Amino acid sequence: MAAKEAIWLRRLLGALTGTTKAVQMKCDNQGALALMQNAVSSPRTKHIDISHHFIREKVAEKQIIMKHVPTGKMAADALTKPLAVPAFTTGIAAMGLYLTL
């Protein structure tokens, strides 16, 4: 879903500015990154629905560039996981937010 939103925003930006750059997305799951970049199929991946191959196509077309980010540096974890205060503060600061109490 994030890839679909990113492509939609890329198209909107292209319509407004006339420029289209690849969208960089960050992921901490190395298995998911390997599936996106390699078009091989195995018995362990045959259950993946065709609709999920969208991102694989966009990576191959160079519309999306996937980048690995270690789990400890994933800013989005501050919004999706319970974290200790220092990790939470670092995560929200990486998003340009700040903590007020």
N, C-alpha and C positions, 0 to 999 in steps of 0.2 A: 504494500500500500504506500509506503514511503517513496518508493521508486516511481510509482504512478503520479504522486503529488509533485515530486521533483521534476518530472518530465512536463507536467502541466505548467508549473511555474517557469520552467525553461522556455516553453513556448510563449507564455504570456510576456516574459521579459524580451524575447525575440520580437514579438509584435510591437512592443512599446519602444524598444531601442534599436531594433534592426540587427542586433548582434546575438549570436547563440554560441555560448561556450558550454563545454561539458560540465555536468553537475558532479561535484565531489561529495560522496557519501562515506561516512565512517562506520565501521563495524568492528566489534571485538570478537566475533565468532569466526575462527579460521576455517572451520568446516563449511560454513555458509559461503565464505569468500572463495573457497576452492570449487564449490558447486557452481558459482556464478561465472567463474573464469574458465572452467573446463567443461566442454560439451559432452563428456563421456557419461555413459549410463551404466549403472551396475544394479545387481539385485537389491541392494540396500537403498537405492534412490528411485526405483521404478514406481514407488507409490506417490511421488511428487506429481501433482496435478499440472496439466498443461498451462493453466493460467499463471502458475508460479514461474514459468520459464520466461516471462516478460522481462524480468531484470537481466536474465542471461543474454537475451537479444540486445538490450540496450547497452550492456557492457561490451558486447561484441561490436556494436555500431559506434562505440566510443562516445555515446551520449551521456553515459554515467561512468565515472571513475570511482572505483571502490578503493578505500584506504583502510588498512588495518590499524586499529588503535588498541593498545593494551587495556584490559579491563579496568585497571586502576586509574586510567586517564580518561575514561569514557564519561563525558560531561552529562549525558542523558541519564546516567544512573541516578543522579540527584533527584530526578523526577519519577523514576520507576522502581527504586529499591530503597529499603531502609538502610541508611548509612550512618556511620559515626559522624559526629559534628565536624571534625577536620575534613573528612572526605566530602561531606555534603557542602561545606563552605567552598571548597576548591571547585566542586562541580558547578555550583551556581555562579561562581565568579567566572568560570570559563564560558558561561552563557551570557555574561554581561549583567547578571543579577547580583543583588546583595542582600544580606541577611539583616533584618531589623527585629529587635525584640522589645 
